[in-house]
């Protein structure tokens, strides 16, 4: 593949360039919408293709691969079927491995008219027979609906531990950065929460997942330099983040603390990274964020965390909110958080929510959700 230089990167940029999302005015017979949407996905990711429409990718909805949906208004979605298959001619994954091959968290980016899908899966090269042998790969297609074919017959890189949840930043300085989560598998970490859980006889150790960032080669063939640790669960219980990031442990749910599902964007001179904590299959899955002056940190977590979580304690019906992406309304004026959650009606099935989010004048990030009552349609949609 030809090298892609910083000057030639024509991608949608989350942050200051909201105008690139503007499209011909969509029309609807409705004036409101209501969550959850009729899409059964985990880890939803939304791509806007200028002059075309929105495309959503996620975990689930396909066998040994990934499916896609399309929409002109962010609310009504049409199935586009399966767009990536594990057995493509350069496929490197193992569909027979644990977690059904772990085909998770696809994200698609447009670069010079091509579409690149970053995703997680179980790597078939597994000499020590690890149960969680996750790595990150990238596939390419001529259309957002595929078919996507792997660029190489191997993952992007092998850090020596399992990794999931790829997210890519195309920075304005021309550099690319890959963000990912080191899986909690075989990663026990000493902390006051771990000592507390052991003293109660609940768990002998607590495994953790951590978010890293690393510069990505312009042709996506590998990484540059060593990964940098950006986010991890708190070590001490007096840390303001410890209570909400430890709920999977303190509720005796499971012996893991997660930091995963990261998504990064730049607003002004500040880099915002959103992340999810707690067990993805439980009620306490929630979203926080941190800020930095540079793409590789250091990041400071917000005192307002979590900014998105369950509402059942307040009389609502939503739990397990997390692993979000970010997009804009059809006219580019409104910012939206796209995430999965569960309701009392959907049970264990993860479904998609779309709620407004904003950056306040003081720099704080706010997500106006989870909502289940009628909300105004995204701006730029006119009634038929």
C-alpha positions, 0 to 999 in steps of 0.5 A: 500500500502507498504511504499515507502522508500527514498532508494527504490524510482526509479523515473526519476529525472529531473536535473543532471540525464539526462543519465537515459533518454538514450534509444535505438536510435530512427529512423525517416524518417525526420530530422526536426520537426515543432511546434505545434505538432499534439496533442490538449492538455492543461497542457502537461506533459511528462514521460519517461519510461526507455527502453520503450518510452515517454508518454504524459498526459494533460488536454482534449482529454477525457470525465471525465478523462485523455488520453495519447499519446506515442512517441519514439522521442518526436515529433510523438505521438500515441494516447493511448486513455483514461487511467483514468476515474472519475467513477473508483471504488475509484473515489472521484470527481464530474463530474457534477460540474463546469468546467465540473468536472475540470479534469486538469493537470495530471502528472505521475511518475514511482515508483518501477514499478508502475505508479502514476498519480497526478491530479486536479478535483472537490471534491464531498464533498462540503457542502457549494456548492463552484463553485470551489472546486478543490482538488488533488488526486493520482491514480495508474496503472501497466502500463503508459497507465493505467487503473489508479485507485485512491489510496483512495476515497478522495483527498490527503489532504484538505488545506481548499481552492481549489488547482490545478496543482500538481507537485512532486519532488523526492529529492536526500535526500529521501524526497518527496515534493508536489507543487500546486497552491492555486486557485484564487477563493474567494482569493482577495488580496490587491496590488497596481495593485488591487488599480489601477484597482479599481481606473479605475473602472474596477474591485472592487477586484483582486483575486490571485492564489499562489504556495505552497510546502509541504512535501509529505508522502512516500506512497502518503497518505497525507502531512507532516507539513504545506504548505509553500508559495513559489510564489505569484504575486507582491504587488507593481507595481515597482516590476520587475515582476509586469508588465508581471504577471499583464497583465490579469488585466492591459489589462482589461481581467479579475480580477485575477492574477495567479501563477500556473502550477509550475514544479521544478527540481534541477541542481547542488545545485540550485532548479529551479521552473518554473511557469505560470502567467496570464489567461490560456485562454488568450493571455498573459499566459507566463512562468517565473522561480525562484531559491532557495537553498532549495526545500521549498525556499525562491525562488527568481524570475529571472530578465529575466522573462518571459522566454516564452511568445507570439510572435505575437508582433514580427510578430509571430503567437503564444499566450497563452504559458504556463503550461510546463513540462520538459524532455530530448532527447532520448540520454539524451543530450538535455533538452526540455520544453513541453508546450501548446499554441495557434496559429492563425490557432488553435484558442481557442484550446490549442496545444502542443509545444516542444522547447529546453531549457538550463541552461547557465553557469551563472545559467540562464534558457533559453527556445528557443521558441516559435518556429514554423519554422523547428527545428532539431530533438531531439538528439539521433534520426537517419534518417532511 
